[in-house]
Amino acid sequence: MRRQHVALVICAFITSFFFADVAQAVYHPTVGRWLTRDPIGHADSMNTYEYAIGEPTIEVDPSGESVSGDEDPHCLLDLAKEINGLIVQAVNYSHIAKAGAYDRGDGGRLTSLGHGSEVIEKWTFNAQFVSSLVLGQTGNASVSHGLIPVGWLHGDNYVRKPVNRCRGIGELIETNLEEAVHQKQQGPLNKPHTLVPAKEWKDVKYRDLGSFVGAITDDMSAVLHLDTQEKFGFPRGEGKCCCPRLLKMARDIIPREIRWHPVATGASGGVQ
């Protein structure tokens, strides 16, 4: 019996020498490489076999989603760009639908935001990442602005919200729209939340910037057919990161099948 026990111990030692299971990946010490890919793919690196952003002696990645549970800056920047893309695509869909006498849920209102490059110029914002608030910057909890026209992302606040929840794509669209107004229409150091003059959307006049971009976001959410989780977020889970799942969610929205709804036409034949 003792010999059998010793043999099992030796086999276990030999196995651990040749293969090491670390977190969500399997490492082969003899070959000197990881045998399984990163579960979040390219969200934090172009190398899908990389562990702990190439710093395994000082960092850990127990879930395979992010180092030490922190939101990865590269993922955040990619996510901000994807959200900008969704904003442009929502307006494009609205133009296509209006031209074809279809309603995607916004009644054609998004077409008033412009075409192509005009939407990019006015309604998307340039993002960078900063790990802590830099003196001299202004902005909300998610994004701050300095002396140059760039929005600095705060990792935890851009994609997370209390308590242990991730923000939704709809909420990120609203943030990007608001920051685009601050950055490109008002200037980075001039961030009034009162609109002068008041702006109208869906026959309602708004003086509060947050309420105004919230109304636009509702139309964009309808056009993109965001479900409840996509719009309002989902539970984060202890030690989990939000960005990888949000990035995948954002990238899955455009390719999926788009639903079109014919609208009633009046005597003039226009979209109502």
C-alpha positions in Angstrom: 0.0 0.0 0.0 2.8 2.3 0.9 4.6 1.6 -2.4 1.4 2.5 -4.3 1.1 5.7 -2.3 4.7 6.6 -3.1 4.1 5.8 -6.8 1.1 8.1 -6.9 3.1 10.9 -5.3 5.9 10.5 -7.9 3.4 10.5 -10.8 1.8 13.7 -9.4 5.2 15.3 -9.1 6.2 14.3 -12.7 2.9 15.6 -14.0 3.3 18.9 -12.2 6.8 19.2 -13.7 5.6 18.8 -17.2 2.3 20.7 -17.0 1.2 23.5 -14.7 -2.4 24.6 -14.4 -2.4 28.3 -13.5 -5.8 30.0 -13.2 -7.6 29.5 -16.5 -4.6 28.5 -18.6 -2.3 25.5 -18.8 1.4 26.1 -19.0 4.0 23.6 -20.3 7.3 24.4 -18.5 9.4 22.2 -20.7 8.2 23.8 -23.9 8.1 27.1 -22.2 4.7 28.3 -23.4 1.0 28.4 -22.6 -1.1 25.6 -24.2 -4.5 27.3 -23.9 -5.6 30.7 -25.1 -6.6 33.6 -23.0 -10.4 33.2 -22.3 -11.0 36.9 -23.2 -9.3 36.6 -26.6 -7.8 39.9 -27.9 -9.5 42.2 -25.4 -6.4 43.0 -23.5 -3.6 42.0 -25.8 -2.9 40.8 -29.4 -1.1 37.8 -27.9 -3.8 35.3 -26.8 -1.3 33.1 -25.0 0.0 35.9 -22.8 -0.5 35.7 -19.1 -0.8 38.6 -16.6 0.1 41.1 -19.3 3.6 39.5 -19.6 4.4 40.2 -15.9 3.8 36.8 -14.2 6.3 37.4 -11.4 4.5 40.5 -10.1 0.9 40.2 -11.3 -1.8 37.5 -11.1 -4.8 36.8 -13.2 -6.9 34.2 -11.4 -10.0 34.5 -13.5 -8.2 34.9 -16.9 -10.1 38.1 -17.4 -7.8 40.8 -16.0 -4.8 41.4 -13.9 -5.7 41.7 -10.2 -9.3 42.4 -11.1 -8.5 45.9 -12.5 -10.0 47.0 -15.8 -7.5 46.9 -18.6 -6.8 50.3 -20.2 -6.4 48.9 -23.7 -9.8 47.2 -23.3 -11.4 50.4 -22.1 -10.0 52.4 -25.0 -11.3 49.8 -27.5 -14.7 49.8 -25.7 -14.9 53.6 -26.0 -14.2 53.4 -29.7 -16.8 50.7 -30.2 -19.4 52.8 -28.4 -18.5 55.7 -30.7 -19.0 53.4 -33.6 -22.4 52.3 -32.3 -23.4 56.0 -32.1 -22.5 56.5 -35.8 -24.2 53.3 -36.8 -27.4 54.1 -35.0 -27.6 57.4 -37.0 -26.8 55.6 -40.2 -29.6 53.0 -39.6 -32.0 55.8 -38.9 -31.1 57.5 -42.3 -31.5 54.2 -44.1 -34.8 53.4 -42.4 -36.3 56.9 -43.1 -35.3 56.8 -46.7 -37.1 53.4 -47.0 -40.2 54.5 -45.1 -39.3 52.2 -42.2 -39.2 53.0 -38.5 -36.4 51.6 -36.3 -38.0 53.0 -33.2 -36.8 56.6 -33.3 -39.3 58.0 -35.8 -36.3 59.2 -37.9 -35.2 61.7 -35.2 -31.6 60.5 -35.2 -31.2 61.8 -38.8 -31.2 65.3 -37.4 -27.7 64.6 -35.9 -26.2 64.7 -39.3 -24.4 62.4 -41.8 -21.2 60.3 -41.5 -18.3 62.5 -40.8 -20.6 65.2 -39.2 -21.8 62.7 -36.6 -18.2 61.7 -35.9 -17.2 65.3 -35.5 -20.0 66.3 -33.2 -21.2 63.2 -31.4 -18.2 61.0 -30.6 -15.3 61.8 -28.3 -11.6 61.2 -28.2 -10.7 59.0 -25.3 -7.5 58.2 -23.4 -7.0 56.3 -20.1 -5.8 57.7 -16.8 -5.6 55.6 -13.6 -6.3 58.5 -11.2 -7.7 62.0 -11.3 -5.1 64.4 -12.7 -5.0 67.9 -11.2 -6.5 70.5 -13.4 -9.0 68.2 -15.1 -12.7 68.5 -14.9 -15.5 66.1 -15.8 -17.9 63.5 -14.4 -17.1 60.3 -12.5 -16.4 58.4 -15.7 -14.5 60.9 -17.9 -12.4 64.0 -17.1 -10.9 66.6 -19.4 -7.6 68.5 -19.4 -6.1 71.3 -21.5 -6.2 69.2 -24.7 -9.5 67.9 -26.3 -9.2 64.3 -25.0 -11.4 62.5 -22.5 -9.5 60.6 -19.8 -11.3 57.4 -18.8 -11.5 56.4 -15.2 -11.4 52.6 -15.4 -13.7 51.7 -12.5 -16.3 54.4 -13.1 -16.5 54.2 -16.9 -17.7 50.6 -16.9 -18.7 49.9 -13.3 -21.5 51.2 -11.0 -22.5 50.3 -7.4 -23.1 47.8 -6.1 -21.1 45.2 -7.9 -22.7 45.9 -11.3 -21.4 46.6 -14.8 -22.8 49.5 -16.7 -24.8 48.8 -19.9 -24.1 49.7 -23.5 -26.9 52.2 -23.4 -25.4 53.9 -20.4 -22.0 54.1 -22.1 -23.6 55.6 -25.2 -25.1 58.3 -23.0 -21.7 59.0 -21.4 -20.0 59.2 -24.8 -22.7 61.6 -26.2 -22.4 63.9 -23.1 -18.6 63.9 -23.3 -18.7 64.6 -27.0 -20.8 67.7 -26.4 -18.4 68.8 -23.7 -15.4 68.1 -25.8 -16.4 69.2 -29.3 -19.4 71.5 -28.9 -18.6 73.3 -25.7 -14.9 73.0 -25.3 -13.0 70.8 -22.7 -12.8 73.4 -20.0 -16.3 74.7 -20.4 -18.7 72.0 -19.2 -22.1 73.7 -18.4 -24.9 71.2 -17.8 -27.5 73.8 -18.6 -28.2 74.1 -22.3 -28.5 77.7 -23.6 -30.6 77.9 -25.7 -32.7 74.9 -24.8 -32.6 72.0 -27.2 -35.6 70.0 -28.4 -36.0 66.3 -28.8 -39.2 64.4 -29.5 -41.3 67.6 -29.0 -39.7 68.3 -25.6 -37.4 71.2 -24.8 -34.4 70.3 -22.6 -32.3 72.7 -20.6 -30.4 69.9 -18.8 -27.6 68.3 -20.9 -27.9 65.0 -19.1 -31.7 64.7 -19.8 -31.2 65.8 -23.4 -28.5 63.1 -24.3 -30.6 60.6 -22.3 -33.5 61.2 -24.7 -31.2 60.7 -27.6 -29.8 57.6 -26.0 -33.3 56.1 -25.7 -33.8 56.5 -29.5 -30.3 55.0 -30.2 -31.1 52.1 -27.9 -34.4 51.5 -29.8 -32.6 51.7 -33.2 -29.9 49.2 -32.1 -32.5 47.0 -30.4 -30.7 46.9 -27.1 -32.1 44.4 -24.6 -32.4 45.2 -20.9 -28.9 44.0 -20.0 -27.4 45.8 -22.9 -29.1 49.0 -22.0 -28.9 49.0 -18.2 -26.1 46.6 -17.3 -25.7 43.4 -15.4 -24.2 41.9 -12.2 -20.4 42.1 -12.1 -19.5 39.3 -9.7 -16.8 39.5 -7.1 -13.3 40.1 -8.5 -14.7 40.2 -12.1 -14.0 42.8 -14.7 -16.7 44.5 -16.8 -14.8 45.6 -19.8 -14.2 42.3 -21.6 -17.8 41.3 -21.5 -19.0 44.8 -22.5 -16.5 44.9 -25.4 -17.8 41.6 -26.8 -21.4 42.8 -26.3 -20.7 46.0 -28.2 -19.0 44.1 -31.0 -21.9 41.7 -31.3 -24.5 44.3 -31.8 -23.7 45.5 -35.3 -23.4 42.1 -37.1 -26.5 40.5 -35.6 -29.7 40.4 -37.6 -31.4 43.8 -37.7 -35.2 44.0 -37.3 -37.0 46.4 -39.5 -40.5 47.8 -38.9 -42.6 49.4 -41.6 -44.4 52.6 -40.5 -47.7 54.1 -41.4 -47.6 56.9 -44.0 -49.8 59.9 -44.1 -51.4 61.5 -47.1 -48.0 63.1 -48.1 -46.4 59.6 -48.0 -43.7 60.8 -45.4 -42.5 59.0 -42.4 -44.7 59.7 -39.4 
